[in-house]
Amino acid sequence: MKIDRIIERHARYRPDHAAVVFGESRLSWRDCHARVSRLAAALQAQGVAKGERVATVLPNCLELLDCYWACAQIGAVMVPLSPLLTAHGLRSLLADAGPRVVLADAGTAAVVRDACDVVPTAVAVCTDGAPSGFSALSALLANAAETPVPVAVSPDDLYNIMYTSGTTGMPKGIMHTQRIRAHYGTLFANAWRLRPESVVLHTGAIVFNGAMVTLFPCFLQGATYVLHKQFDAAALIETVAREQVTHLMLVPSQIIAVLDAPNFAAEKLASVEMLLSLGAPLHVEHKNRLEAALPGRFHELYGLTEGFVTILDKADAQRKRGSVGVPPAFSEMRIVREDGSDAAPGEVGEIAGHSPLLMPGYYRRDDLTAAAIRDGWLYTGDLGYVDDEGFLFLVDRKKDMIDSGGVKVYPRDVEEVVVRHPDIVECSVFGIPDDKWGEAPVAAVVLRTGATADAEALRTWINERVGARYQRVSRVIVYAGFPRNAAGKILKREMRDPFWVGRETKI
């Protein structure tokens, strides 16, 4: 159960099968193996030994994809970092990871140069050109051997550190081993019914863990991986039609964008066998639109990078609408009350679980690991309940729950009402300070192009339809677009936190 020789295996047994498509580049498994092996040798030449970290600050590109597999081959630790990080945010992550090599491109080189002072021993490498202070990747590859020095890699060797943030607070690096990533390949290939003949398209950033739930099963099976530089709904639709894509993973905002794209046509997406939603709940209103246009394809995944997931299979998507499914094979789940006992079906509690995907811990943070994993169970910080058949229904994040006059208000319950308004494309509900109630719900919304509804009219419409008085929103804020990270997730904190500045001690 390790991934160091996956590319080598496909190059041996299926050398001419299409492996990777990126822009105009179309690589066979033979081509892919040659690129990965040479990069692995180049990293070794820069002093990267087994267990040492290689950080990347790159947008989607072939070099980033190569680096995942080059690190696996030589037992190095891949540390993919967002190209959207500022120098301040990047500095804290580099200081924590202590990489031997940092890969940048022309777009991120300046930020990397500013941040690399915290790791003076690191070699800074640029994939295109060589600004001052950087080595040119092209020159390193030209001088490298075709294959690296063989390294003995074991399943429990650290392979990957995925950082949860870098803009506020202390870095929290989630560790994944070779074995864990191998389980990503096997468990998710089985869940998605992914075969060697499949074609997987990914259009979001591959520096985030959500991308791994299709990347690793695709590479394990030797299928074809089509990668876009960035998400574009219209381009996605045309690529699906041209490449006959079978498997597709999107976050909710991207699903909405595809459905609203001017070139959307169900027949263009007819080849799709699996369309996965993850990263945040997809509201029922949008699920209904998707099911009407593309019936029988929808899967939903709820999960944490720390190592627990549930999957709603396409066979259950209609019967269990609103659920996020059940744990996959070899995994278990509990719903835990405040006193630590197990909740009854239908009773809300904290979701806890364990699985083969469970991290060994946070990098260099035993204190955080002990708080998150207790007696072998990962405590997620999410609230939910199970029905009589054991299917999980999410309620909300513990930290996002609104306490209004002592009553718990779950933002997702309100959001399901808000998105039913015909002028609203997306919404996010959160709590802001209120002198009377402590907290009051607010609805942030993005309107459809050309919509003219004003905020007060929207507030009235919402408050006439919510299920309880305490769910009524105190105001509606109209945004041109929500702040997001590179994975497409809405950054609710950036919208919510400004309201709380200076108010923490008052509430």
C-alpha positions, 0 to 999 in steps of 0.5 A: 500500500504505497504509491512510489511506483504507480507511474512506473507500473503504467509506463511498463504495462500501458506505455501508450495509453493517454495519461495526462492532458493539459492544454496542448500537451498530451502525455502517455504513461511513458512520457509521464514516467520520463518527466517524473523520473527526471524531476525526481533525479533533479530534486535529489541533485539539489539535496532532497533526501528521503523525508525532506520536504519539497514545497510548491507555490504553483498554479495548475501546471504539468510541473506541479503534477510531476512534483506530486509523483516525483516526491512519491518516487524518492520518499520526499514529502510534497508540500503544495501551497496556494499560489494566492498566499501573500508573503506573510502567509507563505512565510509562516508555512515555509518556516513550519515545513522547512523545505529543502526546495521551493518551486515557484513560477513567474507569477509567484516568484516575487512572493516566494523570494520575500518569504524564503528568508525564513528557510535560508537553506532552501533552494528556490527554483523557478519553472519558467525563467530564473529571476535573481535568487532562483535556479532555473528548473529547465537547467536542473532538468537538463543536467539531471540523470534520467532516473533517480537513485533508488530509495526504499519507501515504506507505506507509513513514510510521510508523503504529504503535508496539506496546510489548512491555512496560512493567513491567520493563526498558527499553521496546521499541517495535516500529514498523509503517508504513502499508505493513506494516499494509496487508500485514496486511490483504492477507496475512491476508485471503487466509490466512483466506479472509476476504471482504466478507461475512464477520463477524469477532468479537474478544473480547480486547483490541485494544491487542495485536498479535495482534488485528491479524491479524483487525482489518486484513483485516476492515477492508480487505475491508469486512467486519463487525467485532464487538467485545466489551468483554472476553472472556467465553466464554458471551457469545462463544458466544451472539454467534457464534450471533446474529451468524452469525460466520464468523471468530474468533481466540482465545488458547489459554486462551480456546479452553479456556474456550469448550470448557468453557463450560456453554452450549457447543454445536457447533451454536451455532458452526456459522457459524464458518469459521475459528477461529484460535489464536495467542499461545502453542502450543495443546497437542495434547490441546486441539486434539483436543477442538476438532477433534472439536467443530468439524472443519475450522475450526482455523488456528494462527499462530506469530509475532512482532510484530517481523514474522515469522509462520507459518500452519498452514492448516485444510487441513493441521491434521490432516495436520500436527498439532503443526506451526505451519505454513509462512511465507505468501507473500513470506516466508522462514524459516531454522532456524539453528545456533549457528554461523550455518549452516542446520540440516538437517530435523529438527534444532533451531535458532533460527527466523529469517525475513523477510517484508513484515511485518518492522518497520523497527526498535525505536523509538529503539533502534538497538542492539536493532534491530541485535541482532534483525535481522541481514542482513535476517533477524529472529532470533526467540529461538525454537527449532524445526525443520522437517520434510521438507516445510518445516513448522515445529514449535516446540520452545520459547523459548530463554529458557524452556529448562531446563538440568538437569544439562547436559541441555536440557529443553523445557517444551513437551514436558513440558506436552504430557504434563501436560495429558493429566491429566483434572483439569488444565485448563491448565499451565505448566512452567518451571525453578527453582533446584536445588542438585544439577542447577542447574535442575529442572522445575516444573509449575504447573497449574490444575485443573478445577472440583471436581477434588480431585487433590493436588499430590503425586499429580499429580507422580507421575502426570506423572513416570510418563508423561514420556519421559525421567528428566530431564523429571520435575518436581520439584514441582507447584504448583496455582494457582486461575488463572494471571497473564495480560496483557490479551491473555490470555497466561500470564505465565510470568515472574511465576510463575518469577522469584520462585524465582530472587530472590537465586539468579542468582549461585549457579546 
